Amino acid sequence: MKYNIEIGQSADEDLSFYEVFEQRIIVKAIIEYLQLDANVETRKRKRLRSNPVAPWELRIGDFRAFYEINANRNVKILAIGHKVHNELFIRRKKVEI
């Protein structure tokens, strides 16, 4: 079934930290991978253990989109960051998840 995708205020600000071509890659992947079956775990989508960022993660190369799914089939993007080795950075700040 199809999901409605919403980019939250904070995630929109996270997205603005990237170059335009990177923003396009991220948004295209969000639409491609989360519009259908956003709640099904795959190699790119996974449920995270309890953390302060979000319950789900979408892997887009080195980029990560963190999201939640509500009962009305809405996907809300909560944060966007990138990984360098095993470290996650959101708005150029290291974040622990």
C-alpha positions as CSV (number, residue, x, y, z in Angstrom):
1,M,0.0,0.0,0.0
2,K,1.0,3.5,-0.6
3,Y,2.3,5.8,2.1
4,N,2.1,9.6,2.3
5,I,5.6,11.1,2.9
6,E,6.2,14.3,4.9
7,I,9.5,15.9,5.6
8,G,9.5,17.4,9.0
9,Q,10.9,20.9,9.8
10,S,14.1,19.6,11.4
11,A,14.8,17.1,8.5
12,D,14.2,19.9,6.0
13,E,16.9,21.9,7.8
14,D,19.2,18.9,7.8
15,L,18.7,18.5,4.1
16,S,19.7,22.1,3.4
17,F,23.2,21.3,4.8
18,Y,23.9,19.3,1.6
19,E,24.7,20.4,-2.0
20,V,21.7,20.5,-4.4
21,F,22.8,17.4,-6.3
22,E,23.0,15.5,-2.9
23,Q,19.6,16.8,-1.9
24,R,18.1,15.4,-5.2
25,I,19.7,12.0,-4.5
26,I,18.3,11.9,-1.0
27,V,14.8,13.1,-1.9
28,K,14.6,10.7,-4.9
29,A,15.5,7.8,-2.7
30,I,13.0,8.7,0.0
31,I,10.2,8.7,-2.6
32,E,11.5,5.5,-4.3
33,Y,12.0,3.5,-1.1
34,L,9.4,4.8,1.3
35,Q,6.3,5.4,-0.8
36,L,5.6,1.7,-0.9
37,D,6.2,-0.8,2.0
38,A,8.0,1.7,4.3
39,N,7.4,-0.7,7.2
40,V,9.1,-3.7,5.6
41,E,12.7,-4.3,6.5
42,T,15.1,-4.6,3.6
43,R,18.8,-4.0,3.0
44,K,18.1,-0.3,2.8
45,R,15.3,0.0,5.4
46,K,15.6,-1.2,8.9
47,R,13.9,-0.8,12.3
48,L,16.3,0.7,14.9
49,R,16.5,-0.2,18.5
50,S,15.3,2.5,20.9
51,N,17.2,5.8,20.3
52,P,16.6,9.6,20.4
53,V,16.5,10.0,16.6
54,A,13.8,7.8,15.1
55,P,12.4,4.2,15.0
56,W,13.4,3.6,11.3
57,E,16.4,4.2,9.1
58,L,16.7,4.4,5.3
59,R,20.2,3.9,3.9
60,I,21.0,5.9,0.8
61,G,24.7,5.2,0.2
62,D,26.5,7.2,3.0
63,F,23.4,9.2,3.7
64,R,20.7,8.2,6.2
65,A,17.1,9.3,6.4
66,F,15.4,8.6,9.8
67,Y,11.7,8.3,9.9
68,E,8.6,7.2,11.7
69,I,5.4,5.6,10.5
70,N,2.0,6.4,12.0
71,A,-1.3,4.5,11.9
72,N,-2.7,6.6,9.1
73,R,0.0,5.3,6.7
74,N,2.0,8.5,6.9
75,V,5.8,8.5,6.9
76,K,7.4,11.4,8.6
77,I,11.1,12.1,7.9
78,L,12.6,13.2,11.2
79,A,16.3,13.6,10.4
80,I,18.8,13.3,7.6
81,G,22.5,12.7,8.1
82,H,25.5,10.9,6.7
83,K,27.8,8.3,8.0
84,V,31.6,8.3,7.9
85,H,32.8,4.9,8.9
86,N,30.7,4.1,12.0
87,E,30.0,7.7,13.0
88,L,26.7,9.5,12.2
89,F,26.7,13.2,11.5
90,I,23.6,15.4,11.3
91,R,24.2,19.0,10.4
92,R,27.9,18.3,10.7
93,K,27.6,17.3,14.4
94,K,28.3,13.8,15.6
95,V,25.2,12.0,16.8
96,E,25.0,8.7,18.9
97,I,22.2,6.3,18.1
